[in-house]
Amino acid sequence: QPNDPMQIKALYYEGMSALELFNNDAVDLLKRFIMNYPESIYKHMVHFRLGNYYYRAKDYKEALAYFNKFSAIDLEQEYRQEYFFKTGYANFQEGNNELARTAFSEVKDGDSQYANPALYYFSHISYEDKSYQTALDGFLKLEGDEGFGKVVPYYIIQIYYLQGKYEEVTSYAPKLENATIVNEKDINHLIGDAYYRTGKYDEAVTHLEKFDQLAETTRDED
């Protein structure tokens, strides 16, 4: 019988198993399940799994369409951190930074596998919004992280410079040796300027010469 609880449960597990096996009919099975049983106790998990499916495919708009059909409280505790992070990242990719930051804030201070990635993107958004101290606090916590440890020094030294903390810039500069530098020209410029402002002219010249080599220096920059 269509409304027999065992029949409904079997259809649910059929669709979920197909999704786990990456079968071509998995999405259709789950969408049909939702259409036929819109009030099922399984509906939130189906929406979550469909959101994950589109998230993996990097179709973040469609992923959000499913993630937004429920809230974290509708999921079992073990899935909530994943939900918040993926909702945050999908919103980040879609340019919805405020929604992304709100979602990341739910995860960043936890101990799940999503905590450090959430902290990184939360800090990145804060940096873009010029909330420099908030961004700095986050990036400093990630210095020893295997995934982000080589990226965050690039942000940290820029924030120190933007805050006018030139002594911190010069003392932090050696940590950039093993860092991933997005724009070496600009970094040499700000380090050289920080050395100049703190009266360390020999060190300033070294970095400003590197800056000069990496760019055609204009008269204003001279």
VOPADO-987864 format. One record per residue (C-alpha): residue number from 1; residue in three letters; y, z, x. Coordinates in Angstrom, 1 decimal. Layout:
<i->NUM | aa->ALA | v->Y | w->Z | u->X> .
...
END
This chain:
<i->1 | aa->GLN | v->0.0 | w->0.0 | u->0.0> .
<i->2 | aa->PRO | v->3.5 | w->-0.9 | u->1.4> .
<i->3 | aa->ASN | v->4.8 | w->2.6 | u->1.0> .
<i->4 | aa->ASP | v->1.8 | w->4.4 | u->2.2> .
<i->5 | aa->PRO | v->3.0 | w->6.7 | u->5.1> .
<i->6 | aa->MET | v->0.1 | w->5.6 | u->7.3> .
<i->7 | aa->GLN | v->1.0 | w->2.0 | u->6.6> .
<i->8 | aa->ILE | v->4.6 | w->2.6 | u->7.6> .
<i->9 | aa->LYS | v->3.6 | w->4.5 | u->10.7> .
<i->10 | aa->ALA | v->1.3 | w->1.7 | u->11.7> .
<i->11 | aa->LEU | v->4.0 | w->-0.9 | u->11.3> .
<i->12 | aa->TYR | v->6.4 | w->1.2 | u->13.3> .
<i->13 | aa->TYR | v->3.9 | w->1.6 | u->16.2> .
<i->14 | aa->GLU | v->3.0 | w->-2.1 | u->16.0> .
<i->15 | aa->GLY | v->6.7 | w->-3.0 | u->16.6> .
<i->16 | aa->MET | v->7.2 | w->-0.4 | u->19.3> .
<i->17 | aa->SER | v->4.1 | w->-1.4 | u->21.2> .
<i->18 | aa->ALA | v->5.1 | w->-5.0 | u->21.0> .
<i->19 | aa->LEU | v->8.5 | w->-4.1 | u->22.5> .
<i->20 | aa->GLU | v->6.9 | w->-2.1 | u->25.3> .
<i->21 | aa->LEU | v->4.7 | w->-5.1 | u->26.1> .
<i->22 | aa->PHE | v->7.7 | w->-7.5 | u->26.0> .
<i->23 | aa->ASN | v->6.0 | w->-9.5 | u->23.3> .
<i->24 | aa->ASN | v->8.1 | w->-12.4 | u->21.8> .
<i->25 | aa->ASP | v->7.7 | w->-11.1 | u->18.3> .
<i->26 | aa->ALA | v->8.7 | w->-7.5 | u->19.1> .
<i->27 | aa->VAL | v->12.4 | w->-7.7 | u->18.0> .
<i->28 | aa->ASP | v->11.5 | w->-9.5 | u->14.8> .
<i->29 | aa->LEU | v->8.9 | w->-6.9 | u->14.0> .
<i->30 | aa->LEU | v->11.3 | w->-4.1 | u->14.4> .
<i->31 | aa->LYS | v->14.1 | w->-5.8 | u->12.5> .
<i->32 | aa->ARG | v->11.7 | w->-6.5 | u->9.7> .
<i->33 | aa->PHE | v->10.7 | w->-2.9 | u->9.7> .
<i->34 | aa->ILE | v->14.3 | w->-1.7 | u->9.3> .
<i->35 | aa->MET | v->14.9 | w->-4.2 | u->6.6> .
<i->36 | aa->ASN | v->11.8 | w->-3.1 | u->4.6> .
<i->37 | aa->TYR | v->12.1 | w->0.7 | u->5.3> .
<i->38 | aa->PRO | v->15.9 | w->1.4 | u->5.8> .
<i->39 | aa->GLU | v->15.4 | w->5.1 | u->5.0> .
<i->40 | aa->SER | v->12.4 | w->5.6 | u->7.3> .
<i->41 | aa->ILE | v->12.2 | w->8.7 | u->9.5> .
<i->42 | aa->TYR | v->11.7 | w->6.2 | u->12.3> .
<i->43 | aa->LYS | v->14.9 | w->4.2 | u->11.8> .
<i->44 | aa->HIS | v->17.0 | w->6.0 | u->14.5> .
<i->45 | aa->MET | v->14.4 | w->5.5 | u->17.1> .
<i->46 | aa->VAL | v->14.0 | w->1.8 | u->16.1> .
<i->47 | aa->HIS | v->17.8 | w->1.3 | u->16.5> .
<i->48 | aa->PHE | v->17.7 | w->3.1 | u->19.8> .
<i->49 | aa->ARG | v->14.9 | w->0.9 | u->21.1> .
<i->50 | aa->LEU | v->16.6 | w->-2.3 | u->19.9> .
<i->51 | aa->GLY | v->19.8 | w->-1.1 | u->21.5> .
<i->52 | aa->ASN | v->17.8 | w->-0.6 | u->24.8> .
<i->53 | aa->TYR | v->16.4 | w->-4.1 | u->24.4> .
<i->54 | aa->TYR | v->19.8 | w->-5.7 | u->24.3> .
<i->55 | aa->TYR | v->21.1 | w->-3.4 | u->27.0> .
<i->56 | aa->ARG | v->18.4 | w->-4.6 | u->29.4> .
<i->57 | aa->ALA | v->19.3 | w->-8.2 | u->28.5> .
<i->58 | aa->LYS | v->23.0 | w->-7.3 | u->29.4> .
<i->59 | aa->ASP | v->24.0 | w->-8.2 | u->25.9> .
<i->60 | aa->TYR | v->26.2 | w->-5.1 | u->25.7> .
<i->61 | aa->LYS | v->28.0 | w->-6.1 | u->22.5> .
<i->62 | aa->GLU | v->24.7 | w->-6.3 | u->20.6> .
<i->63 | aa->ALA | v->23.4 | w->-3.2 | u->22.3> .
<i->64 | aa->LEU | v->26.4 | w->-1.3 | u->20.9> .
<i->65 | aa->ALA | v->25.9 | w->-2.7 | u->17.5> .
<i->66 | aa->TYR | v->22.6 | w->-0.8 | u->17.4> .
<i->67 | aa->PHE | v->23.7 | w->2.3 | u->19.4> .
<i->68 | aa->ASN | v->26.6 | w->2.7 | u->16.9> .
<i->69 | aa->LYS | v->24.2 | w->2.9 | u->13.9> .
<i->70 | aa->PHE | v->23.4 | w->6.6 | u->14.8> .
<i->71 | aa->SER | v->24.5 | w->9.4 | u->16.9> .
<i->72 | aa->ALA | v->22.9 | w->11.4 | u->19.7> .
<i->73 | aa->ILE | v->22.1 | w->14.3 | u->17.4> .
<i->74 | aa->ASP | v->19.8 | w->11.9 | u->15.5> .
<i->75 | aa->LEU | v->17.6 | w->11.5 | u->18.6> .
<i->76 | aa->GLU | v->15.2 | w->14.0 | u->20.2> .
<i->77 | aa->GLN | v->16.7 | w->16.0 | u->23.0> .
<i->78 | aa->GLU | v->14.8 | w->14.0 | u->25.7> .
<i->79 | aa->TYR | v->16.6 | w->10.8 | u->24.8> .
<i->80 | aa->ARG | v->20.2 | w->12.0 | u->24.4> .
<i->81 | aa->GLN | v->21.3 | w->11.8 | u->28.0> .
<i->82 | aa->GLU | v->20.0 | w->8.2 | u->28.2> .
<i->83 | aa->TYR | v->21.8 | w->7.4 | u->24.9> .
<i->84 | aa->PHE | v->25.1 | w->8.7 | u->26.1> .
<i->85 | aa->PHE | v->24.9 | w->7.0 | u->29.5> .
<i->86 | aa->LYS | v->23.9 | w->3.6 | u->28.1> .
<i->87 | aa->THR | v->26.5 | w->3.8 | u->25.3> .
<i->88 | aa->GLY | v->29.1 | w->4.6 | u->27.9> .
<i->89 | aa->TYR | v->28.1 | w->1.8 | u->30.3> .
<i->90 | aa->ALA | v->27.9 | w->-0.7 | u->27.5> .
<i->91 | aa->ASN | v->31.4 | w->0.3 | u->26.3> .
<i->92 | aa->PHE | v->32.6 | w->0.1 | u->30.0> .
<i->93 | aa->GLN | v->31.3 | w->-3.4 | u->30.3> .
<i->94 | aa->GLU | v->33.0 | w->-4.3 | u->27.0> .
<i->95 | aa->GLY | v->36.4 | w->-2.9 | u->28.2> .
<i->96 | aa->ASN | v->36.3 | w->0.1 | u->25.9> .
<i->97 | aa->ASN | v->37.3 | w->2.6 | u->28.6> .
<i->98 | aa->GLU | v->38.2 | w->5.5 | u->26.4> .
<i->99 | aa->LEU | v->34.9 | w->5.3 | u->24.5> .
<i->100 | aa->ALA | v->33.1 | w->4.9 | u->27.8> .
<i->101 | aa->ARG | v->34.7 | w->8.0 | u->29.3> .
<i->102 | aa->THR | v->33.9 | w->10.1 | u->26.3> .
<i->103 | aa->ALA | v->30.3 | w->9.1 | u->26.5> .
<i->104 | aa->PHE | v->30.1 | w->9.6 | u->30.3> .
<i->105 | aa->SER | v->31.6 | w->13.1 | u->30.0> .
<i->106 | aa->GLU | v->28.6 | w->14.2 | u->27.9> .
<i->107 | aa->VAL | v->26.3 | w->13.3 | u->30.8> .
<i->108 | aa->LYS | v->28.1 | w->13.7 | u->34.1> .
<i->109 | aa->ASP | v->27.7 | w->17.5 | u->34.5> .
<i->110 | aa->GLY | v->24.0 | w->17.5 | u->33.7> .
<i->111 | aa->ASP | v->20.9 | w->17.3 | u->35.8> .
<i->112 | aa->SER | v->19.3 | w->14.1 | u->34.4> .
<i->113 | aa->GLN | v->18.9 | w->10.9 | u->36.3> .
<i->114 | aa->TYR | v->22.0 | w->9.6 | u->34.5> .
<i->115 | aa->ALA | v->24.3 | w->12.4 | u->35.7> .
<i->116 | aa->ASN | v->25.6 | w->10.9 | u->38.9> .
<i->117 | aa->PRO | v->26.0 | w->7.3 | u->37.6> .
<i->118 | aa->ALA | v->27.9 | w->8.8 | u->34.7> .
<i->119 | aa->LEU | v->30.1 | w->10.8 | u->37.0> .
<i->120 | aa->TYR | v->30.8 | w->7.7 | u->39.1> .
<i->121 | aa->TYR | v->31.9 | w->5.6 | u->36.2> .
<i->122 | aa->PHE | v->33.8 | w->8.5 | u->34.6> .
<i->123 | aa->SER | v->35.7 | w->8.9 | u->38.0> .
<i->124 | aa->HIS | v->36.2 | w->5.1 | u->38.3> .
<i->125 | aa->ILE | v->37.8 | w->5.0 | u->34.8> .
<i->126 | aa->SER | v->40.0 | w->8.0 | u->35.7> .
<i->127 | aa->TYR | v->41.1 | w->6.3 | u->38.9> .
<i->128 | aa->GLU | v->42.0 | w->3.1 | u->36.9> .
<i->129 | aa->ASP | v->43.9 | w->5.3 | u->34.5> .
<i->130 | aa->LYS | v->45.8 | w->6.9 | u->37.4> .
<i->131 | aa->SER | v->44.3 | w->10.3 | u->36.7> .
<i->132 | aa->TYR | v->43.9 | w->10.7 | u->40.4> .
<i->133 | aa->GLN | v->42.9 | w->14.3 | u->40.7> .
<i->134 | aa->THR | v->40.2 | w->14.0 | u->38.1> .
<i->135 | aa->ALA | v->38.9 | w->10.9 | u->39.8> .
<i->136 | aa->LEU | v->39.0 | w->12.6 | u->43.2> .
<i->137 | aa->ASP | v->37.1 | w->15.7 | u->42.0> .
<i->138 | aa->GLY | v->34.3 | w->13.4 | u->40.8> .
<i->139 | aa->PHE | v->34.2 | w->11.2 | u->43.8> .
<i->140 | aa->LEU | v->34.0 | w->14.1 | u->46.2> .
<i->141 | aa->LYS | v->30.9 | w->15.4 | u->44.4> .
<i->142 | aa->LEU | v->29.2 | w->12.0 | u->45.0> .
<i->143 | aa->GLU | v->29.7 | w->11.9 | u->48.8> .
<i->144 | aa->GLY | v->26.1 | w->12.8 | u->49.5> .
<i->145 | aa->ASP | v->24.6 | w->10.7 | u->46.7> .
<i->146 | aa->GLU | v->22.2 | w->8.0 | u->47.9> .
<i->147 | aa->GLY | v->23.4 | w->5.4 | u->45.4> .
<i->148 | aa->PHE | v->27.2 | w->6.0 | u->45.5> .
<i->149 | aa->GLY | v->27.8 | w->7.9 | u->48.8> .
<i->150 | aa->LYS | v->28.8 | w->4.7 | u->50.6> .
<i->151 | aa->VAL | v->31.2 | w->3.5 | u->47.9> .
<i->152 | aa->VAL | v->33.2 | w->6.7 | u->47.0> .
<i->153 | aa->PRO | v->35.0 | w->7.1 | u->50.4> .
<i->154 | aa->TYR | v->36.9 | w->3.9 | u->49.6> .
<i->155 | aa->TYR | v->38.3 | w->5.6 | u->46.5> .
<i->156 | aa->ILE | v->38.8 | w->9.0 | u->48.1> .
<i->157 | aa->ILE | v->41.0 | w->7.8 | u->50.9> .
<i->158 | aa->GLN | v->43.1 | w->5.7 | u->48.6> .
<i->159 | aa->ILE | v->43.6 | w->8.7 | u->46.3> .
<i->160 | aa->TYR | v->44.7 | w->10.9 | u->49.2> .
<i->161 | aa->TYR | v->47.2 | w->8.2 | u->50.1> .
<i->162 | aa->LEU | v->48.5 | w->7.8 | u->46.6> .
<i->163 | aa->GLN | v->48.9 | w->11.6 | u->46.3> .
<i->164 | aa->GLY | v->51.0 | w->11.6 | u->49.5> .
<i->165 | aa->LYS | v->48.4 | w->13.6 | u->51.4> .
<i->166 | aa->TYR | v->48.7 | w->11.7 | u->54.7> .
<i->167 | aa->GLU | v->47.0 | w->14.4 | u->56.8> .
<i->168 | aa->GLU | v->44.0 | w->14.2 | u->54.6> .
<i->169 | aa->VAL | v->44.0 | w->10.4 | u->54.9> .
<i->170 | aa->THR | v->43.9 | w->10.5 | u->58.7> .
<i->171 | aa->SER | v->41.3 | w->13.2 | u->58.8> .
<i->172 | aa->TYR | v->39.1 | w->11.4 | u->56.3> .
<i->173 | aa->ALA | v->39.5 | w->8.0 | u->58.0> .
<i->174 | aa->PRO | v->36.4 | w->8.4 | u->60.3> .
<i->175 | aa->LYS | v->34.1 | w->8.7 | u->57.2> .
<i->176 | aa->LEU | v->34.8 | w->5.1 | u->56.4> .
<i->177 | aa->GLU | v->32.8 | w->3.8 | u->59.3> .
<i->178 | aa->ASN | v->29.6 | w->3.7 | u->57.3> .
<i->179 | aa->ALA | v->31.3 | w->3.1 | u->53.9> .
<i->180 | aa->THR | v->31.3 | w->0.0 | u->51.8> .
<i->181 | aa->ILE | v->34.9 | w->-1.3 | u->52.1> .
<i->182 | aa->VAL | v->36.0 | w->-3.5 | u->49.3> .
<i->183 | aa->ASN | v->39.3 | w->-4.5 | u->51.0> .
<i->184 | aa->GLU | v->39.4 | w->-3.8 | u->54.7> .
<i->185 | aa->LYS | v->42.9 | w->-5.2 | u->55.1> .
<i->186 | aa->ASP | v->44.5 | w->-2.8 | u->52.6> .
<i->187 | aa->ILE | v->42.6 | w->0.2 | u->53.9> .
<i->188 | aa->ASN | v->43.8 | w->-0.5 | u->57.5> .
<i->189 | aa->HIS | v->47.3 | w->-0.8 | u->56.1> .
<i->190 | aa->LEU | v->47.3 | w->2.6 | u->54.4> .
<i->191 | aa->ILE | v->45.5 | w->4.4 | u->57.2> .
<i->192 | aa->GLY | v->48.0 | w->3.0 | u->59.7> .
<i->193 | aa->ASP | v->50.9 | w->4.0 | u->57.5> .
<i->194 | aa->ALA | v->49.4 | w->7.5 | u->57.1> .
<i->195 | aa->TYR | v->49.2 | w->7.9 | u->60.9> .
<i->196 | aa->TYR | v->52.7 | w->6.6 | u->61.2> .
<i->197 | aa->ARG | v->54.0 | w->9.1 | u->58.6> .
<i->198 | aa->THR | v->52.3 | w->12.0 | u->60.5> .
<i->199 | aa->GLY | v->53.8 | w->10.9 | u->63.8> .
<i->200 | aa->LYS | v->50.5 | w->9.7 | u->65.3> .
<i->201 | aa->TYR | v->51.9 | w->6.4 | u->66.5> .
<i->202 | aa->ASP | v->49.1 | w->5.2 | u->68.8> .
<i->203 | aa->GLU | v->46.6 | w->5.6 | u->66.1> .
<i->204 | aa->ALA | v->49.0 | w->3.9 | u->63.6> .
<i->205 | aa->VAL | v->49.3 | w->0.9 | u->65.9> .
<i->206 | aa->THR | v->45.5 | w->0.4 | u->66.1> .
<i->207 | aa->HIS | v->45.1 | w->0.2 | u->62.4> .
<i->208 | aa->LEU | v->48.3 | w->-1.8 | u->61.8> .
<i->209 | aa->GLU | v->47.2 | w->-4.4 | u->64.3> .
<i->210 | aa->LYS | v->43.8 | w->-4.7 | u->62.5> .
<i->211 | aa->PHE | v->45.8 | w->-5.1 | u->59.3> .
<i->212 | aa->ASP | v->47.9 | w->-7.8 | u->61.0> .
<i->213 | aa->GLN | v->44.8 | w->-9.7 | u->62.1> .
<i->214 | aa->LEU | v->43.3 | w->-9.7 | u->58.6> .
<i->215 | aa->ALA | v->46.4 | w->-11.0 | u->56.9> .
<i->216 | aa->GLU | v->49.4 | w->-13.1 | u->57.5> .
<i->217 | aa->THR | v->52.0 | w->-10.3 | u->57.6> .
<i->218 | aa->THR | v->55.2 | w->-10.9 | u->55.7> .
<i->219 | aa->ARG | v->58.5 | w->-9.8 | u->56.9> .
<i->220 | aa->ASP | v->58.5 | w->-7.0 | u->54.3> .
<i->221 | aa->GLU | v->55.2 | w->-5.7 | u->55.6> .
<i->222 | aa->ASP | v->56.5 | w->-5.8 | u->59.2> .
END
